[in-house]
Amino acid sequence: MDAVFKALSDPTRRDLLDELFREDGQTLGALEARFDMTRFGIAKHLKVLEEAALVVTRRRGREKLHFLNPVPIRLVHDRWVSKYAEPWAAGLSDLKSRLESPMEKIFEIYIKTTPERLWEAITDSEIRSKYNFGNTIEADWTPGGRFVVNNVKADAPLGEGENLEVEPPRRLVQSMRALWGEDVKAEGTSKVTWDIEPIGDSCRLTVTHSDLREGANEQLYGGWPMILSGLKTWLETGEKLTTPGSLMYT
């Protein structure tokens, strides 16, 4: 939390987040062009934001792209605001719902656990239901195997797809088609990649939701910050997240 508050305390860094909020996946050069500051100065501010996990980067050929990661902000909200102002949860999470980058969304979180426990939490249906809005998953965890997402309150599956890459306990790549409404069905198939990297006694989990059309329905990706917050809470405390959104379908 200290790193997040330090990063957010500077107005230039907040402006950088606003720029990535407006257009995700920008290069250092593109960001530099929007500020009256040297390239070195912008790079220093981005480094602070990366250290706080508010910005994550990806290489595309020779370019290094910067993406806004809303998960730490969601965790700040869940730790304090939701305890005293739960009815505001939907409004205060507006950041996640307004992220409108075409093609790809990247979410990163650090969890004090082992790769094996994290992999189990991602692939075990009973554990998954504790942080994924009560949803269970039936799957063949082999490359090419199918999966189906269900909920006891739903009359039909909520999602389906194929496990494209299965490399326990490091990497899982899935195709995904949402089925919970006609609006999301019309979006077709996207891709979700789970990357687990051990860091000391913890793991860095990066979820990349890609193959999204420009202007895709925000329901497809808007829930990731709360899902990952719930996953972290469960693995580190054994308790369920109790914000209104996380309890909505349980």
N, C-alpha and C positions, 0 to 999 in steps of 0.2 A: 504493500500500500504506500510506503514512503516514496518509492520510486515513481509511482503514478502521480502522487500529489506534487512531487518536485517537478515532474515533467509538465504538469498542467498549470503550474504557478507562473510560467513565463508566457506573456501575451503572443510572442512570435511563435512559440510552439503550439499554442492554441490555434493560431492562424494557419499553421501548417496542417493541423488536423482538419480544420475547416476546408482547406484546399483539397485534401484527400477525401473528405466527406463529399465535396462537390464532384470530384472526378478521381476515382480510385485508380491505383496502378500507374503513378507518375514517376518519371525519372528525376534525378537530381537537377538536371538541366532545366526541365520543365518547371519545377518548383522554384528554382532560382530566378527564372524569368518573371515570376509573379511577386517578387520581394525586392525591396531596395536594400540588398545585403549581398555580401560576397558569397561565392560558391562555398568557400571554407566555412563561413558562418552558418549557412544553411545546413551543411554537412554536420557541423557540431550539434546543432539543435536536433537533427534527425537521429543522431547517435543517442542522445538522451531519451528520445521517444522510443527508440528500439530497445534500449535497456529497460524501459518500463513496459515493454511489450505492447505499447499503444500503436506502434508501427512495425510491420513485418515486411521483409524484402524477398524478392524472387528474381533470379537471373533469367532473362529471355535473350538468348544469344549474347551479344555484347552489352546489352542494356540491363541495368539494375532497377527494378520497379519497386515502388513503395506503396504499401496498402495499409489502410486504416484497420486496426484490430479493435473492435468494440468490447471484447470480453472483459478486460480489466475495469472498464467503466461500469459494465454490468455487475461485476463483483463488488465494487464500491457501493453501488445502489443496493445490492442485496444485503450487504453487511449492516448498513445503517438506515437508509431511507425506508426500505420496505417494512422495517419493524414498527415504524411510527406513522407511516402514511401509505398503507397497502393499497387503498383505492386509487392512488396516483400511479401505480406501477406501470400500467399500460402507457400513460402519457409520458412518464419519465424515461421509458425505454424507446422513445421516438427515434433516438439515434440509430438503433438497429433497423427500424422499419423504413428509414429514409435512405439507407445506403443503396445507391442505384447504379453501381458500377456494372457495365456490361460484361458478359462472358464469365466472370470469376469472382468469388468471394473467398477470403482467407481469414481464418480464425485461429488464434494461438493462445495456449494456456499452459501454465506450469502446475504440475500436480505432484505432491509428495507421495510417491508410490513407486513400485517397480514396473518395468515393462510388462511382465507377466500378469500382474494384477490388473493393469490398465487394459491389456488385451482381453482378459476375461470379462471385465466390465463392459467392454464394447460388444463382445460376441455372446455373452450369456443372456438369455432372454429375460430371466427373472430379475437379474441385476439391472438390466437396461430399462426395465419398466419403472424402476425407482427414480430415474432422473430424466426419462424421455417421455414425459406427459402420460405415464401409465401404459405406454405402448410396448408390446412384446414383439419379438422377431423370431420367425421360423426360418432356418437357413441351412443350407449345405455349405459348410465353410471350406470349400475347395474351389480352385479356379474353374470358372464356368458354372458353378453351383448357383441355384436360384435362392432368393429370400423373399419373404412376405412379412409386412408389418401389420399387426392387428391391435385392436383395443376392445376390451370387454364391453364398452359402451357403444361400439360401432357395429352395424349390421353387416358390413363388408370390409375387406382389407383396405387399409389406409395408404399402402404403398407396396411397391414390388420392384425387383431388379435382379441384377446378376453380380456375383462376386468375381470381378475381373482379375484381381491380383490378391493373393492371400499369402502373406509372409509373416507368420507369428514369430515373435511379438513386436514386429517393427512397422509393418505396412499393410494396409487394406485399401483396395480400390474397388468401388462399387458403382455400377450404373443404377439410377434411381428414377422411378416414375411415380409421382404423387397421384393418389386415387381418391382423396377425401372430398373432392368437389369437381364439378365440371370445369370450373375456371382453371384449376391446377392441372387437371387431366390434359387440357388443351396445350399446356406448356411442353408436353412430350417428355423425353428422357434427358436427364442431366447426369453428372458424375460427381461422386463424393470420394475424396481421398483422405485417409487417416494415416498420418505419419507420426511414429513414436520414437523419440530420441532420449536415451538416458542422459541425465545431467546430474552428476553426483548422486545424492540420495533421492532425486526426483526425476520426473520425465517432462519433456516438452512435447505437448501434443499439438500438432498442426492439422486442422481440418480445412481442406480446400474444396469448395463447391464450385465446379466448373461446368462448361458446356451449357451455360445459361444464355438465353437469347437476350439481346439488349432490351431493357425494360421489362424483364421477366417478373411475374407475380411475386411480390415480396413474401408471400406465405412459404415459398419454397426454401428460403434461406433465413428469414427473419427470426426463427426460433433458435438458431445455433448458439447465440450467447447464453441464453437461459439453459439450454441443454448441457453445454459444457460447464457452466457454473454448477449445475446440479451434479454432474459427474465428479467434479472436483470435491464438492461438499460430501458426497457419498463416500468416496475413497478415503478422504482425510478424516472424516468424523463418524462415518457410519449412519449419518442422518440424512433425511430427505430435505431438499430445498422447499421452503414453505411460502414462497412468494405467490401471489394470486395466479400468475400465468402458469407456474409449474404445477399448480393444483387443478388447473382448469379441466383436465380430462381424466383425472385419477378418481 
